Amino acid sequence: MRSIKLVIIALISLAILAYTIAFARFNSLDVSVDFLWGSYLTLPFSAWFGVAMIVGLLIGYGLSAVLLIRQAFHRRRLEKQLSEAQERLRQPLP
């Protein structure tokens, strides 16, 4: 089962690599981006697209990390409240 999963992952990775190479080959037209401070940078379209994908990926990971930290904090707070409630339930009534 593990070897089948490894083969499937390898095939998917090769397909993505082939698609990326084909995309870069067919989208090699130079695109100039004019920045607000007056300078511009010329790169192939596939490079700009790759940069945009990487920036989006990093922003997504950053937002995901923030949400996971908030969720962990909330979970710890709920676990503390639960343990306090269980402790109160274990105490005998006066």
HELIX and SHEET records of a PDB file:
HELIX    1   1 ARG A    2  PHE A   26  1                                  25    
HELIX    2   2 PHE A   45  ARG A   90  1                                  46    
SHEET    1   A 2 ASP A  30  ASP A  34  0                                        
SHEET    2   A 2 TYR A  40  PRO A  44 -1                                        
END                                                                             
